[in-house]
Amino acid sequence: MRLRLSALADADIVQILQQTRRLFGPLQVRAYADLIKAGLQMIAADPARASIQDRSEIFPGLRSFHLELAGRKRGSAAHLLYFGVVNEEEVVVYRVLHEAMAPKRRLAVALRSERSDN
């Protein structure tokens, strides 16, 4: 399935990697970038995989995937991909948020932006 990042999701990833570099250094930023890439590939390959959570309580059709599940060990990631499937052919990642963040408000902005762009 085709994969697309919203402008906010793209900005989230840039910010996450900048902060990772600042806090943990260049080797860890490379490892986390690879983990994000693996997570994106996993949801594009199978957006209905068992490890994906239905988040319809936030918005109909919204799903989330914890990036820890793309890693080889527990605790390897602290972010979630929030996404939806559009027209049965495209996975759109709306945001990439830290697990401690309350996603509802942050996703509302991303979803409004996506609907106005289409």
Phi and psi restraints in degrees (value plus and minus 20) as a CYANA .aco file:
   2 ARG   PHI     -88.6   -48.6
   2 ARG   PSI     124.8   164.8
   3 LEU   PHI    -139.4   -99.4
   3 LEU   PSI     116.7   156.7
   4 ARG   PHI    -158.9  -118.9
   4 ARG   PSI     119.0   159.0
   5 LEU   PHI    -121.3   -81.3
   5 LEU   PSI     115.4   155.4
   6 SER   PHI     -88.2   -48.2
   6 SER   PSI     144.7   184.7
   7 ALA   PHI     -80.5   -40.5
   7 ALA   PSI     -57.7   -17.7
   8 LEU   PHI     -88.1   -48.1
   8 LEU   PSI     -59.9   -19.9
   9 ALA   PHI     -84.1   -44.1
   9 ALA   PSI     -61.7   -21.7
  10 ASP   PHI     -81.4   -41.4
  10 ASP   PSI     -64.8   -24.8
  11 ALA   PHI     -84.7   -44.7
  11 ALA   PSI     -57.8   -17.8
  12 ASP   PHI     -78.6   -38.6
  12 ASP   PSI     -66.2   -26.2
  13 ILE   PHI     -83.4   -43.4
  13 ILE   PSI     -63.6   -23.6
  14 VAL   PHI     -78.9   -38.9
  14 VAL   PSI     -66.2   -26.2
  15 GLN   PHI     -85.5   -45.5
  15 GLN   PSI     -61.8   -21.8
  16 ILE   PHI     -80.9   -40.9
  16 ILE   PSI     -65.3   -25.3
  17 LEU   PHI     -90.0   -50.0
  17 LEU   PSI     -55.0   -15.0
  18 GLN   PHI     -84.0   -44.0
  18 GLN   PSI     -64.4   -24.4
  19 GLN   PHI     -87.3   -47.3
  19 GLN   PSI     -58.9   -18.9
  20 THR   PHI     -81.4   -41.4
  20 THR   PSI     -63.1   -23.1
  21 ARG   PHI     -82.0   -42.0
  21 ARG   PSI     -64.8   -24.8
  22 ARG   PHI     -83.2   -43.2
  22 ARG   PSI     -63.0   -23.0
  23 LEU   PHI    -103.9   -63.9
  23 LEU   PSI     -54.7   -14.7
  24 PHE   PHI    -144.2  -104.2
  24 PHE   PSI     -30.1     9.9
  25 GLY   PHI      76.3   116.3
  25 GLY   PSI     153.6   193.6
  26 PRO   PHI     -87.3   -47.3
  26 PRO   PSI     -52.5   -12.5
  27 LEU   PHI     -87.3   -47.3
  27 LEU   PSI     -61.7   -21.7
  28 GLN   PHI     -89.9   -49.9
  28 GLN   PSI     -54.8   -14.8
  29 VAL   PHI     -84.9   -44.9
  29 VAL   PSI     -57.4   -17.4
  30 ARG   PHI     -85.3   -45.3
  30 ARG   PSI     -63.0   -23.0
  31 ALA   PHI     -84.8   -44.8
  31 ALA   PSI     -60.8   -20.8
  32 TYR   PHI     -91.2   -51.2
  32 TYR   PSI     -56.6   -16.6
  33 ALA   PHI     -81.4   -41.4
  33 ALA   PSI     -61.3   -21.3
  34 ASP   PHI     -84.2   -44.2
  34 ASP   PSI     -58.0   -18.0
  35 LEU   PHI     -85.8   -45.8
  35 LEU   PSI     -62.9   -22.9
  36 ILE   PHI     -81.8   -41.8
  36 ILE   PSI     -65.5   -25.5
  37 LYS   PHI     -79.4   -39.4
  37 LYS   PSI     -63.8   -23.8
  38 ALA   PHI     -82.7   -42.7
  38 ALA   PSI     -62.6   -22.6
  39 GLY   PHI     -81.7   -41.7
  39 GLY   PSI     -62.6   -22.6
  40 LEU   PHI     -82.6   -42.6
  40 LEU   PSI     -62.8   -22.8
  41 GLN   PHI     -84.0   -44.0
  41 GLN   PSI     -57.3   -17.3
  42 MET   PHI     -85.5   -45.5
  42 MET   PSI     -63.9   -23.9
  43 ILE   PHI     -92.8   -52.8
  43 ILE   PSI     -50.2   -10.2
  44 ALA   PHI     -89.3   -49.3
  44 ALA   PSI     -57.6   -17.6
  45 ALA   PHI     -91.3   -51.3
  45 ALA   PSI     -55.9   -15.9
  46 ASP   PHI    -172.8  -132.8
  46 ASP   PSI      64.3   104.3
  47 PRO   PHI     -91.4   -51.4
  47 PRO   PSI     -20.1    19.9
  48 ALA   PHI    -136.8   -96.8
  48 ALA   PSI      -3.8    36.2
  49 ARG   PHI     -76.9   -36.9
  49 ARG   PSI     135.3   175.3
  50 ALA   PHI     -79.4   -39.4
  50 ALA   PSI     -49.1    -9.1
  51 SER   PHI    -101.3   -61.3
  51 SER   PSI     -22.1    17.9
  52 ILE   PHI    -107.2   -67.2
  52 ILE   PSI     117.7   157.7
  53 GLN   PHI    -119.2   -79.2
  53 GLN   PSI     115.2   155.2
  54 ASP   PHI     -96.0   -56.0
  54 ASP   PSI     106.2   146.2
  55 ARG   PHI    -139.2   -99.2
  55 ARG   PSI      15.4    55.4
  56 SER   PHI     -81.8   -41.8
  56 SER   PSI     -36.9     3.1
  57 GLU   PHI     -87.7   -47.7
  57 GLU   PSI     -40.3    -0.3
  58 ILE   PHI    -111.1   -71.1
  58 ILE   PSI     -66.3   -26.3
  59 PHE   PHI    -179.7  -139.7
  59 PHE   PSI     117.0   157.0
  60 PRO   PHI     -76.2   -36.2
  60 PRO   PSI     109.3   149.3
  61 GLY   PHI      64.8   104.8
  61 GLY   PSI     -23.6    16.4
  62 LEU   PHI     -94.5   -54.5
  62 LEU   PSI     121.8   161.8
  63 ARG   PHI    -153.8  -113.8
  63 ARG   PSI     140.4   180.4
  64 SER   PHI    -155.9  -115.9
  64 SER   PSI     134.0   174.0
  65 PHE   PHI    -159.9  -119.9
  65 PHE   PSI     101.1   141.1
  66 HIS   PHI     -98.9   -58.9
  66 HIS   PSI     106.6   146.6
  67 LEU   PHI     -83.9   -43.9
  67 LEU   PSI     -40.0     0.0
  68 GLU   PHI     -75.6   -35.6
  68 GLU   PSI     -52.1   -12.1
  69 LEU   PHI     -92.1   -52.1
  69 LEU   PSI     -33.7     6.3
  70 ALA   PHI    -109.7   -69.7
  70 ALA   PSI     -29.7    10.3
  71 GLY   PHI    -113.8   -73.8
  71 GLY   PSI     154.0   194.0
  72 ARG   PHI    -112.4   -72.4
  72 ARG   PSI     -31.2     8.8
  73 LYS   PHI    -162.0  -122.0
  73 LYS   PSI     133.6   173.6
  74 ARG   PHI     -84.3   -44.3
  74 ARG   PSI     122.4   162.4
  75 GLY   PHI      62.5   102.5
  75 GLY   PSI     -10.2    29.8
  76 SER   PHI     -98.2   -58.2
  76 SER   PSI     -33.4     6.6
  77 ALA   PHI    -171.6  -131.6
  77 ALA   PSI     136.9   176.9
  78 ALA   PHI    -149.8  -109.8
  78 ALA   PSI      -0.6    39.4
  79 HIS   PHI    -144.1  -104.1
  79 HIS   PSI     135.9   175.9
  80 LEU   PHI    -142.0  -102.0
  80 LEU   PSI     123.2   163.2
  81 LEU   PHI    -110.5   -70.5
  81 LEU   PSI     106.8   146.8
  82 TYR   PHI    -128.0   -88.0
  82 TYR   PSI     103.0   143.0
  83 PHE   PHI    -168.9  -128.9
  83 PHE   PSI     151.4   191.4
  84 GLY   PHI    -164.9  -124.9
  84 GLY   PSI     144.3   184.3
  85 VAL   PHI    -124.9   -84.9
  85 VAL   PSI     107.0   147.0
  86 VAL   PHI    -129.9   -89.9
  86 VAL   PSI     105.8   145.8
  87 ASN   PHI      33.6    73.6
  87 ASN   PSI      10.8    50.8
  88 GLU   PHI      37.7    77.7
  88 GLU   PSI      -6.7    33.3
  89 GLU   PHI    -154.4  -114.4
  89 GLU   PSI     -29.1    10.9
  90 GLU   PHI    -158.4  -118.4
  90 GLU   PSI     111.1   151.1
  91 VAL   PHI    -115.1   -75.1
  91 VAL   PSI     104.0   144.0
  92 VAL   PHI    -132.7   -92.7
  92 VAL   PSI      99.8   139.8
  93 VAL   PHI    -109.0   -69.0
  93 VAL   PSI      97.2   137.2
  94 TYR   PHI    -106.0   -66.0
  94 TYR   PSI     -60.5   -20.5
  95 ARG   PHI    -171.3  -131.3
  95 ARG   PSI     138.2   178.2
  96 VAL   PHI    -145.8  -105.8
  96 VAL   PSI      86.3   126.3
  97 LEU   PHI    -141.3  -101.3
  97 LEU   PSI     128.8   168.8
  98 HIS   PHI     -84.7   -44.7
  98 HIS   PSI     126.2   166.2
  99 GLU   PHI     -81.2   -41.2
  99 GLU   PSI     -42.6    -2.6
 100 ALA   PHI    -104.0   -64.0
 100 ALA   PSI     -30.0    10.0
 101 MET   PHI    -101.6   -61.6
 101 MET   PSI     121.8   161.8
 102 ALA   PHI    -100.0   -60.0
 102 ALA   PSI      95.0   135.0
 103 PRO   PHI     -98.3   -58.3
 103 PRO   PSI     -41.3    -1.3
 104 LYS   PHI     -75.4   -35.4
 104 LYS   PSI     -73.1   -33.1
 105 ARG   PHI     -86.6   -46.6
 105 ARG   PSI     -63.3   -23.3
 106 ARG   PHI     -85.2   -45.2
 106 ARG   PSI     -55.1   -15.1
 107 LEU   PHI     -95.5   -55.5
 107 LEU   PSI     -51.2   -11.2
 108 ALA   PHI     -78.0   -38.0
 108 ALA   PSI     -63.0   -23.0
 109 VAL   PHI     -83.2   -43.2
 109 VAL   PSI     -66.1   -26.1
 110 ALA   PHI     -84.4   -44.4
 110 ALA   PSI     -63.0   -23.0
 111 LEU   PHI     -88.5   -48.5
 111 LEU   PSI     -59.1   -19.1
 112 ARG   PHI     -82.3   -42.3
 112 ARG   PSI     -63.1   -23.1
 113 SER   PHI     -82.5   -42.5
 113 SER   PSI     -63.5   -23.5
 114 GLU   PHI     -82.6   -42.6
 114 GLU   PSI     -63.8   -23.8
 115 ARG   PHI     -85.9   -45.9
 115 ARG   PSI     -55.7   -15.7
 116 SER   PHI     -95.0   -55.0
 116 SER   PSI     -44.9    -4.9
 117 ASP   PHI     -96.9   -56.9
 117 ASP   PSI     -45.5    -5.5
